Amino acid sequence: MTLTPNPLPPRHPDWRAEVVDLGRTVALGLAGALVLHAALFQPFTIPSSSMEPGLVTGDYIVVSKFAYGWSLASPSIRLPLASGRLFGRDPARGDVVVFRLPRDPAQIWIKRVIGLPGDRVQVSGGHIRVNGQWLSQTPLAPVRDHDRPERIVVPTLERQSAGRTYLTYDGGPGFPGDDTGVIIVPAGTYLVMGDNRDNSLDGRFPRETGVGLLPAGNLLGRAEVIVASWKPGASLFKPWTWPNLQPDRFWRRIV
């Protein structure tokens, strides 16, 4: 007579081990997301029209936080700022940078780098001269301002000495900031300006009202791409607001 061994009782999964494994997976995922968010990339929404026409209100952009090295301005939580940067690098002229506002580091602003350390910059009649050379500016046909259709502006193709080109807006003569003295950019600082030149409180204005000279330690990173864009009230999660999305602006590289 052949004896058949009793089958082993079925093993029931240990729910406690599964909970621990799930918790570990979630914790690792959150840690990875926090590292990416704190040190490498971070999304921002454009809140104003100071960078038109390249960036408009409602654009949702991604910023490379390690493009110029890492500083105490980089974390999402606010820390006391310092002048040093780990693996620090200067922006290139023409880069669009995101930074903590010198007079109020809780505010995060975005502008374009016009002057690097050691540069001599002057604005005269809305035209920019860097180290004695005028930036090439080619006016195009007038258009209506994206956010303020009652305002007529002149798109201008501006070219940096290294050949980089981008569009700016000019509201005409007589605006504050159209004329400055010679601004000497000290070491460890940058001169930044908004592309919507007559609607931007930037490095042409003193720190009390504008940006003043931007310390390197305030840099958060370089703006890289427009991921999405929407008009006020629109949301990807509210289908009835989709007519207010601006899909023609999705996945645009920022120049």
Phi, psi and omega in degrees: 000126181267127179270133177261121182296145177296134177296147178294141179297145180300141180270125178268134181301143178281108185296332180292320178295322179294320179296318179297316179297317179296317179298321179296318180296316179296318181296318179295320178297317178295320179298317178297319179296320180294321178297313179300318183291319186279327190242339188243299185225150177209138177274151175217155174250134180286120186264351187214177185261015187290346180249017174294151005270352183293321179233132182239163179304129180099352174294137179251111191245161174247135182246131174278110186278348182254008183300325182244019185092179187245136178225180178289352173279344188290318182298154178292328174281148185273125177244160174301129185281151177223169186277336186280157176224139175279126184056041185293141176221146176287145167296161171274153174301131180098348177297144172266118188242149174251138187207164173273130184297127184305319183281343180208087185299347176290337180271135178248123183242169179222132179210180179251139180284123177251322182236135177259168179307129180094347180288154171245117186239136176220141174249129181223115182060030181085353178265147187248132176240128180240119179053041176086355181246131178284137171290137178292128181227120182245107180292144177246186182293139180301149178222174175270140177302137183301315183270336182230083186301340179286349184259124178267130180230161180250111174295137182230127177277112182256137183237126175284162182299333180277001177101355180288134182235152179197166181263142172235170174246140176233123181273002180110179183285162171089009179271150174301138181094352178289339181223130177225166167283185176285123179258116177268120184274112182290165175301142178078012179222168179222154173256121182241150179219151173279149179290331175276079198302328181262015178219045184212121172270102190228213184290350176284345184248149182297160185302331182295332182239332181238220180264325190067202176279130187272118177292144179302327181294347180271352182293134172264323180162189183254133177287128188251312189208147170271115182278317181207173180201140179211153175279165181307133178095348182274151178208141176297337185264004178234092187305329181291348178260001185301331176302340179271356173290157179238074187298338179293347180260356182294139174056046173265132175286139180271123182250000000 
